[in-house]
Amino acid sequence: MMETINDRIRIGQRIAELRKEKGMTQAQLAEQACVLQPNIARIENGRYGITIDVLARIAEALGKRIDLV
């Protein structure tokens, strides 16, 4: 199934919400998830598709299971 723009926006908003709840900056999340900070910004804004691998690393950095992101 293809990712839609609405999916990207929803996932990005959820990542931003969880990151802020943990008191993390985008740079801190990027470092812990081994993702470039500009890509974290693009993901959170729904402008960048996310692979399952990157989503898993972000979820781990946030201390969440991937199905809760």
TAZIMO-V191250 format. One record per residue. RES is the residue in one letter. SS is DSSP state (H for helix, E for strand, C for the rest). PSI is psi as a letter, one per 20 degrees, with the letter a starting at -180 (999 if undefined). Layout:
RES:SS:PSI
RES:SS:PSI
This chain:
M:C:p
M:C:q
E:C:p
T:C:r
I:H:g
N:H:h
D:H:g
R:H:g
I:H:g
R:H:g
I:H:g
G:H:g
Q:H:h
R:H:g
I:H:g
A:H:g
E:H:g
L:H:h
R:H:g
K:H:h
E:H:h
K:C:i
G:C:k
M:C:q
T:C:r
Q:H:h
A:H:g
Q:H:g
L:H:g
A:H:g
E:H:g
Q:H:h
A:H:i
C:C:l
V:C:q
L:C:q
Q:H:g
P:H:h
N:H:h
I:H:g
A:H:g
R:H:g
I:H:g
E:H:h
N:C:j
G:C:j
R:C:j
Y:C:p
G:C:q
I:C:p
T:C:r
I:H:h
D:H:g
V:H:g
L:H:g
A:H:g
R:H:h
I:H:g
A:H:g
E:H:g
A:H:h
L:C:i
G:C:k
K:C:q
R:C:q
I:H:h
D:H:i
L:H:j
V:C:999
